[in-house]
């Protein structure tokens, strides 16, 4: 006998929470839905792809699969990371392909009250707003919720 998720008492509570993997890009706190994340990787060897758009950092090997690495700093029109700064990758899947989003740091998984979620404020910089579904205000800090499918749309544009 299987238990349907809707039969569990905590199912209603789960609908009222947004579970996000938090990360930092150029000192901005961001979040991506935990269900969009396939893997989190430390510093990786990335092979440059000739003639690729500047947002494509290259490719990396993840357990025998070729993964396209997208530099979020470039994707968001931010200054490049310092040369000596290690970067981490948040791996997501779209259209059966794996993509690694290069970020400055991956922090923790947060479960946030969905009622606290706000649409993008008009003051949010336009590049951030184009790739964001909204924000959470956390102890004086803004957490920008990134739209993974919009970030990965570059691979489909090319």
Residue pairs with C-beta under 8 A, 6 or more apart in sequence:
5 11
15 114
16 113
16 114
16 115
17 111
17 112
17 113
17 114
18 33
18 111
18 112
18 113
18 114
18 117
18 136
18 145
19 33
19 34
19 35
19 109
19 110
19 111
19 112
20 31
20 32
20 33
20 34
20 109
20 110
20 112
20 143
20 145
21 31
21 32
21 33
21 34
21 37
21 40
21 90
21 106
21 108
21 109
22 29
22 30
22 31
22 106
22 107
22 108
22 109
22 110
22 143
23 29
23 30
23 31
23 32
23 88
23 90
23 103
23 104
23 105
23 106
23 107
24 30
24 103
24 104
24 105
24 107
25 72
25 73
25 76
25 78
25 103
25 104
26 73
26 76
26 78
26 79
26 81
26 104
27 104
28 128
28 142
28 144
29 107
29 138
29 141
29 142
29 143
29 144
30 103
30 143
30 144
30 145
30 146
31 110
31 136
31 143
31 144
31 145
31 146
32 90
32 92
32 101
32 145
32 146
32 148
33 145
33 148
34 109
36 92
36 148
37 90
37 91
37 92
38 91
38 92
38 93
38 98
39 62
39 89
39 90
39 91
40 88
40 89
40 90
40 91
40 106
41 60
41 62
41 88
41 89
41 91
41 100
42 86
42 88
43 86
43 87
43 88
44 60
44 69
44 89
44 100
45 60
45 61
46 57
46 58
46 59
46 60
46 69
47 58
47 59
47 60
48 57
48 58
49 56
49 58
49 59
52 58
52 158
53 154
53 158
54 71
54 74
55 70
55 71
55 74
55 75
55 154
56 68
56 69
56 70
56 71
56 154
56 155
56 158
57 69
57 70
57 71
57 74
57 102
58 69
59 66
59 67
59 68
59 69
60 66
60 67
60 69
60 89
60 100
61 67
62 91
62 98
62 100
65 98
67 91
67 98
67 99
67 100
68 97
68 98
68 99
68 100
68 155
69 89
69 99
69 100
69 102
70 99
70 100
70 101
70 102
70 151
70 152
70 154
70 155
71 102
72 78
72 101
72 102
72 103
72 151
73 79
73 80
73 81
73 102
73 104
74 80
75 131
75 151
75 154
76 127
76 128
76 131
77 127
81 87
81 104
85 104
87 102
87 103
87 104
88 102
88 103
88 104
88 105
88 106
89 100
89 101
89 102
89 103
90 100
90 101
90 103
90 106
91 98
91 99
91 100
91 101
92 98
92 99
92 101
92 148
92 152
93 99
94 148
94 149
94 152
94 155
95 156
97 155
99 152
99 155
101 148
101 151
110 143
112 136
112 138
112 143
116 136
116 137
117 134
117 135
117 136
117 145
118 134
118 135
118 136
118 137
119 134
119 135
120 128
120 129
120 132
120 133
120 134
120 135
121 135
124 132
124 135
124 144
128 144
130 150
131 146
131 147
131 150
131 151
132 144
132 145
132 146
132 147
133 145
133 146
133 147
134 145
135 142
135 143
135 144
135 145
136 142
136 143
136 145
137 143
